[in-house]
Amino acid sequence: MPLIPKILLVNDHLPTLTALETLLTAPHPEEQEYEVLTAQSGAEALRLVLAHQFAVILLDVSMPDMDGFETAELIHSRPSSATTPIIFITAYYADEMNRLRGYELGAVDFLITPVIPQILRSKIGVFVELAKKNLELESTTQQLEALNQNLIVQQMRELKYHNEMLQQEIIERRQAEQRAHELATRDALTGLLNRRSLLEGLESALVSARRHDHKLAVLFIDMDRFKTINDTLGHDIGDQLLIQASQRISASVRDEDIVARLGGDEFVVVVKAMSSYEDAAKIANNILEATAQPFEIGTHSIKNSLSIGISLFPQDGEDAQCLTKKADMAMYHVKKEQRGRIYFYNDHLNSRVMERMQLERELQQALDKGELELFYQPKIDIASDRIAGLEALIRWRHPQRGLLRSGAFIDDAIEAELVAKVGDWVIAAACTQLRRWQDAGLEFYEMPLAVNIAIPQINPDLPSYINQELQRTGLHPSYLQLEITESLLIRDLDRVAHILQEISHTGVTIAIDDFGTGYSSLSRLKALPIDILKIDQSFVRNLELDRNDSAIIAAIVNMAHALDLKVVAEGVETEAQLNILRELQCDEHQGYLYSEPLNAHDMTVLLKRKQRRLRSIPASRALTAHG
């Protein structure tokens, strides 16, 4: 009696199961080369696997209770069925994650419904033939046990050889299918995704973006002057240029983003899961910077630029075709107006991005050309009217816009990620100027100098940088103060607390600026190494008229003194305000009543004048002399 291989069909959808069984059943039973068994659930399939040995199992991915992946894992966990080939059947063509999971669970192939009969029979035939060989091998082995040992060895070698040849054929077929898949989904020149795969990936990304309420961007990229380069230097050089450009583009994006080549010199990047449109602008700028360096191809050094058009989901479109088209339109516009830039389909975002990019370039130039400058405003001891310290305030002598206060550019510097460079410059410049004043004999005041610190600047490298500048200038840490805005600090308190502790341990004092505007709880502020509270000027402005402001300041002063903290009132402009602050026992005041912020030269003049005046007062009166 001939040994018949068995095939197991597993599908919870009875019509599909019947259709598959019909495809695999020969019209005449005597011609049937295998036996077909069916199951409508994972549990039923497992029972059949316990009772039979199968040549191959066709397993539906999506089933209730126990899906195809769970069923496959249980089948392969049993030693006797651990190597049984499993072909998954699914209706989802572009679900690459399911394919990866299937192959990890031992799947040998995937079939997409509706199944093409010829392909199904061809794939089944390979494993049926293999099973028949294995069955024949088992049968022959039993027969050979009664024969001469030498004959057994010879027969086994032949059967092993044929079995290895069949296994090799299976491997070659699988590799051929993999190559065919790559050709169908990848660009042959660059290895990037092709147009078809891009649209499939973009549609999948849009589904995820809608589900999780994320933003998404499509970047349409075109190489400037590519046709001229291709025609002048030849297609081989042009191809190498495209390959190198594709590599630089891929290296400029995140792992989760999609990079594709549409053909010619056109590329598309899909930026997934953005928090704001600035993420798209940042990645586009990364691409421009990465491709700005010359491409070295043979003996040629080719400098070329890219133009990038950007469309955004959901504001510019809801589907892949629309977003790609609008990104293409934005790219065409930038190539027409000014190549080598990025351009949003949305005009409002364009103006904002262009302003940001312009400011970023100008601010970098300001750092390089020395256009930044520090002004200084005194802080006055209320009891003695002496200068108790200075606050350094950054200014920008802009070549076209004149002298700019920090409010005109610091927020943009934070967004452009330049605030750390600007902040480092402020610390270095402030330490240098304080050293000059002390060397000039102005150390009589022993005045600390305060600098403002932005939250992004508080990183693990800040303590070492401050220590480096103090050592460079020979200043004691007690001469340096850091002022941090309360409203910004409380948003990121946990991250910065240990960094501020490290700085405080060196002797540098820390002040909370604009106190009262951030609504921070006392328990949270107690976690910080605070030395000074600076009351926001909004509470001082109407101090003579609003009793509530007076009560708030009294509460802050009492609380601060109970915690052994010094209190500084900001924005003091009248004698009446100062008298109230004196009655409330505030420690120091700062504002236009005493002095507006002055540049280093004018502040030096002021300090020398105050110092001469104090030295001319008898020692018994010096402690109470006015500044």
KOLVEXPA-130713 format. One line per 10 residues: number of its first residue (from 1); their letters; for each residue y, x, z of C-alpha. Coordinates in pm, 1 decimal, padded with zeros to 6 digits, always signed. Example, Ala and Ser with C-alpha at 12.3 -4.5 7.8 and 13.67 -1.06 7.14 Angstrom:
2
1 = as = -00450.0/+01230.0/+00780.0; -00106.0/+01367.0/+00714.0 $
This chain:
627
1 = mplipkillv = +00000.0/+00000.0/+00000.0; +00332.2/+00158.2/-00106.0; +00587.7/+00237.0/+00165.2; +00904.4/+00029.8/+00116.1; +01238.2/+00153.9/+00259.5; +01442.1/-00101.6/+00451.7; +01812.8/-00182.5/+00426.9; +02006.9/-00362.7/+00700.0; +02308.3/-00580.7/+00612.3; +02535.0/-00668.3/+00908.8 $
11 = ndhlptltal = +02819.6/-00918.2/+00856.9; +02936.4/-01210.3/+01070.6; +03062.4/-01396.3/+00759.7; +02758.9/-01578.8/+00620.8; +02890.8/-01620.4/+00261.0; +02967.8/-01247.9/+00242.1; +02630.6/-01163.2/+00393.5; +02451.0/-01387.0/+00141.9; +02647.6/-01240.2/-00147.2; +02559.2/-00885.0/-00048.3 $
21 = etlltaphpe = +02194.2/-00976.0/-00003.1; +02190.7/-01136.9/-00349.9; +02346.4/-00823.3/-00503.8; +02073.2/-00607.6/-00352.1; +01776.2/-00837.5/-00422.2; +01592.8/-00787.4/-00754.3; +01524.8/-01096.7/-00975.2; +01150.6/-01026.9/-00957.4; +01003.9/-00941.0/-00614.5; +00750.3/-00701.1/-00764.8 $
31 = eqeyevltaq = +01042.2/-00486.8/-00892.6; +01207.3/-00462.1/-00553.0; +01217.2/-00097.2/-00436.2; +01329.2/-00177.5/-00084.0; +01329.3/-00454.9/+00176.0; +01656.6/-00618.7/+00281.2; +01704.9/-00739.3/+00639.9; +02019.4/-00916.6/+00761.2; +02208.8/-00964.8/+01087.1; +02517.6/-01170.9/+01166.3 $
41 = sgaealrlvl = +02632.3/-00978.1/+01474.8; +02627.8/-00634.0/+01630.3; +02381.8/-00746.3/+01898.1; +02136.5/-00882.2/+01638.6; +02168.9/-00558.0/+01441.2; +02082.2/-00352.1/+01749.1; +01765.2/-00557.7/+01805.7; +01655.3/-00494.5/+01446.4; +01727.8/-00121.6/+01479.3; +01496.6/-00110.2/+01780.7 $
51 = ahqfavilld = +01214.5/-00261.0/+01572.8; +01265.2/-00094.7/+01232.8; +01361.3/+00233.0/+01068.4; +01631.4/+00179.9/+00804.7; +01721.6/+00384.5/+00499.2; +02085.3/+00276.9/+00528.3; +02291.0/+00018.6/+00719.3; +02582.0/-00171.6/+00556.5; +02805.7/-00257.9/+00851.5; +03108.1/-00487.2/+00857.9 $
61 = vsmpdmdgfe = +03408.1/-00332.9/+01042.1; +03563.2/-00656.8/+01169.7; +03325.9/-00867.7/+01380.2; +03387.7/-01068.2/+01698.0; +03253.4/-00959.4/+02037.5; +03125.1/-00624.5/+01907.3; +03300.9/-00475.0/+01603.6; +03147.8/-00237.8/+01353.0; +03270.4/+00075.8/+01529.5; +03111.3/-00021.7/+01862.4 $
71 = taelihsrps = +02788.1/-00119.1/+01686.4; +02774.0/+00212.0/+01498.3; +02832.0/+00408.8/+01818.3; +02540.5/+00231.1/+01991.2; +02309.3/+00276.4/+01690.6; +02376.7/+00650.1/+01677.2; +02339.2/+00688.9/+02054.3; +01966.0/+00610.0/+02018.6; +01765.8/+00924.6/+01922.6; +01540.2/+00747.7/+01671.3 $
81 = sattpiifit = +01839.4/+00602.2/+01481.4; +02093.7/+00880.4/+01546.5; +02082.7/+00997.7/+01184.9; +02059.5/+00657.9/+01013.1; +02328.0/+00649.5/+00739.7; +02595.9/+00383.0/+00793.1; +02829.6/+00255.2/+00521.8; +03123.5/+00058.1/+00658.4; +03247.0/-00243.5/+00465.1; +03614.2/-00337.9/+00515.1 $
91 = ayyademnrl = +03883.2/-00543.4/+00348.5; +04163.3/-00304.1/+00446.3; +04212.4/-00045.0/+00176.0; +04493.4/+00164.6/+00325.8; +04377.0/+00174.0/+00686.4; +04338.7/+00552.1/+00711.6; +04309.1/+00546.8/+01092.0; +04004.4/+00316.7/+01070.6; +03853.9/+00548.3/+00807.2; +03903.3/+00848.9/+01033.9 $
101 = rgyelgavdf = +03746.9/+00669.7/+01329.4; +03454.3/+00561.1/+01113.2; +03384.0/+00913.7/+00992.4; +03405.4/+01040.1/+01351.5; +03135.0/+00787.7/+01443.9; +02904.3/+00917.8/+01169.5; +02988.6/+00691.6/+00876.6; +02881.7/+00830.8/+00540.7; +03109.4/+00609.9/+00332.3; +03348.9/+00314.2/+00316.4 $
111 = litpvipqil = +03332.7/+00021.9/+00072.9; +03627.7/-00209.7/+00013.0; +03560.2/-00579.2/-00047.8; +03516.7/-00734.0/-00293.9; +03235.8/-00486.6/-00362.6; +03162.6/-00376.7/-00720.5; +02786.3/-00434.0/-00771.2; +02724.6/-00116.6/-00973.6; +02896.0/+00102.8/-00710.0; +02708.6/-00070.3/-00427.0 $
121 = rskigvfvel = +02368.7/-00026.1/-00593.2; +02451.7/+00335.5/-00683.6; +02544.3/+00427.7/-00326.9; +02244.3/+00238.8/-00182.0; +02014.5/+00403.2/-00435.7; +02087.6/+00751.1/-00302.9; +01979.0/+00663.6/+00049.7; +01682.7/+00452.7/-00064.2; +01560.5/+00743.6/-00270.4; +01608.4/+00972.6/+00027.3 $
131 = akknlelest = +01422.0/+00731.7/+00254.2; +01137.4/+00703.5/+00005.1; +01109.0/+01079.1/-00002.5; +01107.9/+01089.0/+00376.7; +00844.0/+00816.5/+00392.3; +00636.8/+00999.0/+00135.2; +00682.9/+01315.3/+00334.0; +00559.6/+01145.8/+00649.9; +00260.6/+00997.8/+00464.9; +00173.1/+01324.0/+00299.7 $
141 = tqqlealnqn = +00201.9/+01506.7/+00629.5; -00054.7/+01279.4/+00784.2; -00291.8/+01334.5/+00491.0; -00247.4/+01708.6/+00495.5; -00341.2/+01735.7/+00862.4; -00707.2/+01716.7/+00753.8; -00669.3/+01981.7/+00483.4; -00668.5/+02356.8/+00494.5; -00374.2/+02502.9/+00688.7; -00260.1/+02716.0/+00394.9 $
151 = livqqmrelk = -00252.8/+02410.1/+00170.5; -00051.3/+02222.7/+00432.4; +00206.4/+02501.3/+00445.4; +00236.8/+02511.4/+00067.4; +00278.7/+02137.0/+00036.5; +00532.1/+02129.5/+00315.4; +00738.7/+02398.8/+00146.5; +00746.1/+02203.0/-00175.8; +00840.4/+01881.9/+00000.0; +01106.7/+02061.6/+00202.6 $
161 = yhnemlqqei = +01248.3/+02209.5/-00115.1; +01270.0/+01871.3/-00283.9; +01422.3/+01722.8/+00028.1; +01685.8/+01998.7/+00040.1; +01765.3/+01943.2/-00326.2; +01816.2/+01573.2/-00258.8; +02038.0/+01647.7/+00042.7; +02243.4/+01886.4/-00169.6; +02286.5/+01618.1/-00430.9; +02415.9/+01379.6/-00165.0 $
171 = ierrqaeqra = +02666.0/+01642.1/-00043.7; +02788.1/+01709.2/-00397.4; +02833.6/+01339.0/-00462.5; +03034.1/+01301.3/-00142.0; +03252.9/+01599.6/-00231.5; +03310.5/+01456.2/-00578.0; +03418.6/+01126.3/-00424.3; +03654.9/+01311.8/-00189.3; +03808.9/+01499.6/-00483.5; +03848.8/+01173.5/-00673.1 $
181 = helatrdalt = +04020.4/+01021.3/-00369.8; +04260.0/+01316.1/-00344.2; +04348.6/+01290.7/-00711.4; +04418.7/+00920.9/-00668.8; +04646.2/+00960.1/-00361.3; +04805.0/+01307.3/-00387.8; +05048.1/+01477.4/-00620.6; +04850.1/+01738.4/-00810.0; +05126.7/+02004.3/-00805.5; +05261.6/+01991.4/-00449.0 $
191 = gllnrrslle = +04979.2/+01822.3/-00259.1; +05224.3/+01564.5/-00122.4; +05152.7/+01191.8/-00132.3; +05211.5/+01030.7/-00472.0; +05412.3/+00716.5/-00551.2; +05122.8/+00477.1/-00487.6; +05041.0/+00630.9/-00149.4; +05409.5/+00639.7/-00056.3; +05450.7/+00265.6/-00109.3; +05132.7/+00193.5/+00086.2 $
201 = glesalvsar = +05244.3/+00420.3/+00371.2; +05595.7/+00272.5/+00371.3; +05463.5/-00083.6/+00385.1; +05240.4/+00013.3/+00678.7; +05536.4/+00179.8/+00854.0; +05746.0/-00134.8/+00801.7; +05475.4/-00348.3/+00963.1; +05480.2/-00118.1/+01266.2; +05861.9/-00112.9/+01276.1; +05876.8/-00493.7/+01280.5 $
211 = rhdhklavlf = +05608.5/-00515.9/+01549.3; +05776.5/-00264.8/+01781.5; +06139.3/-00343.7/+01685.5; +06199.4/+00009.8/+01556.0; +06445.7/+00136.8/+01299.3; +06328.7/+00317.5/+00987.8; +06493.9/+00518.3/+00709.6; +06406.4/+00605.8/+00352.3; +06547.0/+00937.3/+00222.5; +06554.7/+00969.5/-00157.6 $
221 = idmdrfktin = +06586.5/+01340.3/-00244.8; +06674.3/+01492.3/-00580.2; +06708.4/+01861.6/-00668.7; +07043.5/+01947.0/-00825.1; +07041.1/+02132.4/-01159.3; +06659.3/+02133.1/-01174.6; +06649.3/+02054.8/-01545.9; +06876.4/+02350.4/-01621.7; +06659.0/+02582.9/-01413.2; +06341.6/+02447.5/-01572.9 $
231 = dtlghdigdq = +06476.7/+02481.4/-01927.0; +06627.6/+02825.9/-01867.7; +06357.5/+03000.5/-01664.5; +06053.3/+02807.6/-01783.9; +05819.1/+02544.1/-01647.3; +05614.9/+02790.0/-01441.4; +05922.5/+02889.2/-01243.8; +06019.9/+02521.3/-01218.4; +05678.5/+02432.2/-01078.5; +05698.5/+02709.3/-00819.3 $
241 = lliqasqris = +06045.8/+02588.3/-00722.8; +05910.1/+02236.9/-00667.6; +05621.8/+02370.7/-00458.6; +05850.5/+02578.0/-00234.8; +06098.9/+02290.4/-00202.2; +05818.3/+02053.1/-00100.3; +05705.3/+02299.8/+00166.8; +06055.4/+02334.2/+00311.6; +06107.3/+01956.3/+00311.1; +05773.8/+01900.8/+00487.7 $
251 = asvrdediva = +05860.9/+02162.8/+00751.2; +06194.9/+01989.0/+00820.8; +06052.9/+01651.4/+00922.9; +05842.0/+01530.6/+01214.6; +05463.3/+01509.2/+01202.9; +05469.9/+01128.8/+01200.5; +05708.6/+01104.0/+00903.8; +05593.4/+01053.5/+00542.8; +05675.0/+01300.9/+00264.0; +05598.7/+01217.4/-00100.7 $
261 = rlggdefvvv = +05680.2/+01338.2/-00450.1; +05756.0/+01063.4/-00698.8; +05747.7/+01294.0/-00998.9; +05982.1/+01544.0/-01161.2; +06223.8/+01675.0/-00900.3; +06233.2/+01356.5/-00690.5; +06099.4/+01342.3/-00335.2; +06099.8/+01068.6/-00070.8; +06083.9/+01099.9/+00308.1; +06016.5/+00800.8/+00533.8 $
271 = vkamssyeda = +06159.0/+00856.2/+00882.9; +05966.3/+00637.5/+01126.8; +06051.2/+00499.3/+01471.7; +06418.4/+00601.0/+01489.2; +06634.2/+00525.9/+01792.0; +06953.2/+00525.7/+01578.7; +07074.6/+00601.7/+01226.6; +07175.9/+00946.7/+01350.3; +06807.2/+01045.2/+01357.5; +06799.0/+00998.2/+00979.2 $
281 = akiannilea = +07118.8/+01198.6/+00935.2; +06980.5/+01475.8/+01156.2; +06657.7/+01504.8/+00955.4; +06850.9/+01491.8/+00627.3; +07073.4/+01774.8/+00752.1; +06762.8/+01971.8/+00852.7; +06635.1/+01936.9/+00496.4; +06969.2/+02047.8/+00348.7; +06979.4/+02350.6/+00578.1; +06617.0/+02442.4/+00505.6 $
291 = taqpfeigth = +06672.3/+02431.5/+00129.3; +07011.3/+02604.0/+00135.6; +06851.3/+02950.0/+00147.2; +06759.8/+03101.0/-00193.5; +06409.0/+03039.9/-00329.6; +06236.7/+03370.5/-00403.9; +06011.2/+03322.8/-00710.1; +05882.2/+03638.7/-00871.7; +06184.3/+03848.9/-00963.9; +06416.2/+03547.0/-00943.4 $
301 = siknslsigi = +06628.0/+03445.4/-00644.7; +06725.9/+03084.7/-00709.3; +06992.8/+02914.8/-00498.8; +06993.8/+02541.5/-00543.3; +07094.2/+02234.5/-00346.2; +06954.4/+01888.8/-00281.8; +07126.8/+01550.2/-00286.0; +06995.5/+01287.0/-00045.6; +07046.2/+00910.5/-00048.6; +06951.8/+00711.6/+00261.9 $
311 = slfpqdgeda = +06868.1/+00344.4/+00313.4; +06793.3/+00190.1/+00651.3; +06558.2/-00079.4/+00776.7; +06639.1/-00353.1/+00859.7; +07003.6/-00362.8/+00753.3; +06955.5/-00241.1/+00394.7; +06628.5/-00417.1/+00311.3; +06303.0/-00561.7/+00440.0; +06044.1/-00430.2/+00193.7; +05939.2/-00096.7/+00046.1 $
321 = qcltkkadma = +06065.5/-00159.6/-00307.7; +06411.5/-00268.3/-00190.7; +06458.2/+00021.4/+00052.1; +06341.9/+00277.2/-00204.4; +06573.6/+00134.1/-00469.3; +06878.7/+00138.9/-00240.5; +06804.3/+00493.1/-00126.9; +06782.2/+00587.8/-00495.7; +07119.3/+00419.9/-00559.8; +07275.8/+00611.2/-00269.4 $
331 = myhvkkeqrg = +07130.0/+00937.5/-00405.2; +07268.5/+00863.6/-00752.9; +07609.8/+00801.3/-00599.8; +07619.6/+01132.4/-00413.7; +07507.5/+01325.5/-00722.4; +07787.3/+01163.3/-00918.1; +08057.3/+01222.2/-00654.2; +07964.8/+01549.2/-00484.1; +07622.7/+01707.9/-00499.6; +07448.1/+01879.5/-00213.2 $
341 = riyfyndhln = +07529.4/+01616.8/+00050.7; +07373.6/+01314.9/+00218.0; +07495.0/+00963.3/+00151.5; +07408.2/+00634.2/+00319.0; +07378.8/+00313.9/+00122.2; +07587.1/+00164.6/+00406.1; +07955.9/+00262.3/+00359.0; +08043.2/+00238.5/+00729.6; +07771.1/+00483.3/+00824.4; +07881.7/+00717.4/+00546.6 $
351 = srvmermqle = +08232.5/+00747.2/+00682.4; +08102.3/+00801.7/+01035.4; +07848.0/+01064.0/+00927.8; +08102.5/+01243.3/+00711.5; +08348.3/+01252.4/+01002.4; +08077.3/+01385.3/+01232.7; +07967.0/+01652.1/+00986.2; +08328.4/+01755.5/+00924.1; +08404.0/+01778.2/+01296.3; +08082.9/+01972.5/+01356.8 $
361 = relqqaldkg = +08179.9/+02227.0/+01090.4; +08537.2/+02252.5/+01220.5; +08425.8/+02284.7/+01582.0; +08182.6/+02561.9/+01491.1; +08470.9/+02734.2/+01308.3; +08690.5/+02683.1/+01616.2; +08433.7/+02869.4/+01825.4; +08411.9/+03145.7/+01566.0; +08789.8/+03178.2/+01506.2; +08907.1/+03145.6/+01867.7 $
371 = elelfyqpki = +09087.2/+02812.3/+01826.9; +08968.6/+02684.0/+02165.2; +09189.7/+02742.0/+02467.0; +09187.1/+02663.8/+02839.1; +09472.3/+02493.0/+03018.6; +09486.3/+02487.4/+03398.5; +09599.0/+02220.7/+03645.0; +09646.6/+02298.8/+04015.1; +09473.4/+02117.3/+04298.6; +09703.3/+02102.0/+04604.5 $
381 = diasdriagl = +09606.2/+02106.3/+04971.1; +09776.5/+01795.3/+05114.2; +09820.6/+01938.4/+05464.3; +09989.4/+02266.0/+05358.8; +10116.1/+02182.2/+05007.2; +09961.1/+02509.4/+04888.0; +09763.7/+02553.1/+04568.0; +09401.0/+02518.9/+04677.9; +09238.7/+02569.6/+04339.8; +09262.4/+02512.3/+03965.9 $
391 = ealirwrhpq = +09077.9/+02300.4/+03714.8; +09017.5/+02446.1/+03367.8; +09071.9/+02191.1/+03089.2; +08967.4/+02269.4/+02733.5; +09209.5/+02226.4/+02444.1; +09162.9/+02278.7/+02070.2; +09447.4/+02419.5/+01862.4; +09339.5/+02246.6/+01544.1; +09490.2/+02401.6/+01229.0; +09592.4/+02061.6/+01089.1 $
401 = rgllrsgafi = +09593.1/+01817.8/+01383.3; +09766.4/+02035.5/+01638.9; +09671.7/+02066.2/+02006.5; +09382.0/+01831.8/+02088.1; +09273.4/+01727.6/+02434.5; +08903.8/+01725.0/+02520.2; +08874.7/+01348.4/+02480.6; +08940.2/+01384.8/+02108.3; +08631.7/+01595.6/+02040.8; +08395.2/+01639.9/+02338.6 $
411 = ddaieaelva = +08200.2/+01316.4/+02274.3; +08149.2/+01421.5/+01913.5; +08048.2/+01768.3/+02029.7; +07781.8/+01607.7/+02249.0; +07651.1/+01400.4/+01955.8; +07654.9/+01705.7/+01729.6; +07463.6/+01905.6/+01993.6; +07743.5/+02162.3/+02013.1; +07847.8/+02078.9/+02368.6; +07624.2/+02350.6/+02514.2 $
421 = kvgdwviaaa = +07799.7/+02616.1/+02303.3; +08141.5/+02476.0/+02395.8; +08042.6/+02453.6/+02762.8; +07917.6/+02813.3/+02766.7; +08245.5/+02922.6/+02611.4; +08441.1/+02736.4/+02883.9; +08243.7/+02902.9/+03165.1; +08286.7/+03249.8/+03011.8; +08658.2/+03200.3/+02939.7; +08728.1/+03057.9/+03287.6 $
431 = ctqlrrwqda = +08548.7/+03345.2/+03465.5; +08733.8/+03599.0/+03249.6; +09075.7/+03444.0/+03325.3; +09009.5/+03419.4/+03699.8; +08911.0/+03787.1/+03703.1; +09240.8/+03870.1/+03529.8; +09439.8/+03678.6/+03792.0; +09258.5/+03850.9/+04074.0; +09309.4/+04191.5/+03910.8; +09679.8/+04105.3/+03879.6 $
441 = glefyempla = +09699.5/+04063.2/+04258.4; +09685.2/+03683.6/+04270.2; +09378.1/+03683.0/+04491.3; +09603.3/+03591.1/+04783.6; +09526.9/+03224.9/+04717.4; +09151.1/+03281.0/+04705.3; +09153.6/+02982.0/+04476.2; +08831.3/+02850.7/+04318.3; +08839.4/+02758.8/+03951.9; +08666.8/+02435.8/+03845.5 $
451 = vniaipqinp = +08509.9/+02376.7/+03503.6; +08378.3/+02048.6/+03366.8; +08007.8/+02032.5/+03280.7; +07859.2/+01778.6/+03039.7; +07514.9/+01638.8/+03119.7; +07346.1/+01786.1/+02806.4; +07470.7/+02124.8/+02923.6; +07269.0/+02097.6/+03246.4; +06947.4/+02254.9/+03125.6; +06706.0/+02507.5/+03280.0 $
461 = dlpsyinqel = +06903.1/+02796.9/+03124.0; +07235.7/+02701.8/+03288.2; +07179.9/+02871.9/+03627.9; +07095.8/+03205.3/+03466.5; +07393.9/+03179.8/+03228.5; +07634.9/+03112.3/+03517.2; +07488.5/+03403.8/+03712.0; +07523.2/+03624.9/+03403.3; +07895.3/+03541.5/+03367.3; +07963.6/+03589.9/+03739.2 $
471 = qrtglhpsyl = +07799.6/+03932.8/+03726.2; +07985.0/+04023.9/+03405.5; +08322.3/+03945.4/+03562.6; +08233.9/+04058.0/+03917.1; +08329.2/+03721.6/+04068.8; +08178.1/+03586.0/+04385.6; +08000.5/+03250.5/+04319.7; +08229.9/+03072.8/+04567.7; +08518.8/+03115.4/+04320.3; +08348.8/+02889.4/+04065.3 $
481 = qleiteslli = +08320.7/+02511.0/+04085.3; +08132.6/+02272.6/+03855.2; +08273.7/+01923.2/+03802.5; +08029.9/+01657.3/+03677.9; +08135.7/+01302.2/+03587.7; +07967.3/+01051.0/+03820.1; +07902.1/+00780.9/+03557.9; +07721.1/+01028.6/+03333.3; +07535.1/+01199.2/+03617.1; +07362.0/+00891.0/+03755.6 $
491 = rdldrvahil = +07201.3/+00815.0/+03415.7; +06999.1/+01136.6/+03432.1; +06994.7/+01215.5/+03801.3; +06626.9/+01298.8/+03837.0; +06630.5/+01555.5/+03555.9; +06940.7/+01746.9/+03666.5; +06900.2/+01736.5/+04046.4; +06675.2/+02042.9/+04077.4; +06893.1/+02242.8/+03834.9; +07204.6/+02168.1/+04041.0 $
501 = qeishtgvti = +07014.8/+02263.9/+04356.2; +06934.3/+02601.6/+04203.0; +07301.9/+02656.2/+04110.3; +07424.6/+02545.7/+04453.4; +07196.1/+02792.7/+04631.7; +07386.8/+03078.7/+04465.0; +07715.4/+02971.3/+04631.3; +07873.9/+02784.5/+04338.0; +08031.9/+02458.7/+04462.5; +07971.8/+02124.3/+04290.7 $
511 = aiddfgtgys = +08214.2/+01834.5/+04260.3; +08157.1/+01477.0/+04148.9; +08440.0/+01389.1/+03909.2; +08585.5/+01038.4/+03856.5; +08409.0/+00919.6/+04172.3; +08402.8/+00542.2/+04215.0; +08353.4/+00457.0/+03848.1; +07978.5/+00521.3/+03826.7; +07858.0/+00272.8/+04091.9; +07611.0/+00527.9/+04227.2 $
521 = slsrlkalpi = +07446.3/+00456.0/+04556.8; +07506.5/+00686.5/+04850.3; +07132.8/+00745.1/+04886.0; +07115.3/+00879.9/+04530.8; +07415.6/+01109.0/+04574.7; +07262.2/+01248.2/+04895.0; +06988.5/+01396.4/+04677.6; +07246.1/+01623.8/+04513.8; +07405.3/+01942.6/+04653.2; +07758.8/+01797.7/+04645.8 $
531 = dilkidqsfv = +08056.8/+01971.8/+04808.3; +08353.0/+01769.6/+04674.2; +08430.0/+01410.8/+04569.9; +08717.1/+01361.4/+04326.0; +08851.7/+01005.5/+04348.0; +08912.3/+00858.5/+04002.5; +09276.6/+00814.4/+03907.6; +09220.7/+00440.3/+03847.3; +09221.8/+00394.7/+04228.6; +09535.2/+00609.4/+04270.0 $
541 = rnleldrnds = +09744.4/+00459.6/+03988.6; +09839.5/+00138.1/+04176.6; +09797.4/+00273.5/+04526.0; +10145.2/+00158.0/+04638.3; +10089.6/-00195.3/+04509.4; +09720.4/-00273.7/+04559.4; +09589.1/-00274.8/+04915.3; +09234.8/-00290.4/+04785.8; +09274.6/+00053.6/+04627.4; +09399.7/+00188.3/+04959.2 $
551 = aiiaaivnma = +09098.2/+00038.8/+05137.2; +08858.6/+00185.3/+04879.4; +09009.0/+00532.8/+04912.4; +08998.2/+00508.1/+05294.7; +08629.1/+00417.2/+05274.7; +08555.0/+00706.5/+05037.3; +08742.2/+00955.4/+05257.6; +08564.7/+00840.9/+05574.5; +08226.5/+00848.9/+05406.4; +08289.2/+01192.7/+05254.1 $
561 = haldlkvvae = +08413.3/+01345.1/+05580.5; +08108.2/+01204.5/+05759.6; +07896.2/+01394.2/+05507.4; +08114.0/+01706.3/+05542.9; +08250.4/+01668.7/+05189.0; +08602.4/+01747.9/+05070.0; +08799.8/+01471.2/+04891.4; +09038.2/+01527.2/+04599.6; +09256.6/+01247.8/+04459.7; +09317.9/+01265.7/+04084.1 $
571 = gveteaqlni = +09617.1/+01139.3/+03885.9; +09881.1/+01164.2/+04161.6; +10223.6/+01110.5/+04000.9; +10457.6/+00985.1/+04276.6; +10561.9/+01087.8/+04626.7; +10468.3/+00741.4/+04749.8; +10110.0/+00788.8/+04632.2; +10098.1/+01129.7/+04799.7; +10230.3/+00993.1/+05131.5; +09960.3/+00723.1/+05139.0 $
581 = lrelqcdehq = +09691.0/+00980.1/+05059.0; +09825.1/+01198.1/+05340.6; +09801.1/+00904.1/+05582.5; +09444.5/+00838.0/+05463.6; +09363.0/+01205.6/+05539.3; +09267.4/+01291.6/+05183.3; +09216.7/+01669.2/+05154.7; +09366.0/+01757.7/+04815.6; +09555.4/+01596.7/+04529.5; +09590.3/+01675.0/+04160.9 $
591 = gylyseplna = +09824.7/+01532.9/+03900.5; +10159.2/+01543.3/+03723.1; +10350.5/+01511.4/+04051.3; +10288.1/+01879.7/+04109.4; +10218.2/+02012.2/+03761.5; +10087.2/+01912.6/+03424.3; +09804.7/+02130.0/+03280.5; +09950.6/+02469.9/+03177.2; +09824.0/+02741.9/+02948.2; +09717.7/+03073.4/+03101.8 $
601 = hdmtvllkrk = +10057.7/+03238.5/+03056.0; +10256.7/+02955.0/+03213.5; +10005.6/+02918.5/+03495.0; +10032.3/+03291.9/+03563.7; +10410.3/+03255.6/+03592.9; +10367.3/+02961.5/+03830.8; +10114.4/+03145.0/+04047.8; +10330.5/+03456.2/+04073.2; +10635.4/+03248.3/+04166.6; +10444.1/+03064.0/+04437.0 $
611 = qrrlrsipas = +10295.9/+03388.9/+04565.1; +10635.3/+03560.9/+04589.4; +10773.9/+03261.6/+04773.2; +10490.2/+03260.1/+05025.4; +10522.4/+03635.2/+05085.3; +10892.7/+03589.8/+05160.6; +10813.7/+03336.9/+05435.3; +10745.5/+03473.7/+05787.4; +10380.3/+03468.5/+05883.3; +10444.4/+03203.7/+06150.1 $
621 = raltahg = +10575.2/+02963.4/+05883.9; +10344.5/+03055.6/+05594.0; +10072.4/+02813.8/+05692.1; +10305.5/+02513.5/+05658.9; +10510.9/+02625.5/+05360.6; +10533.2/+02398.3/+05056.9; +10378.9/+02514.2/+04725.3 $
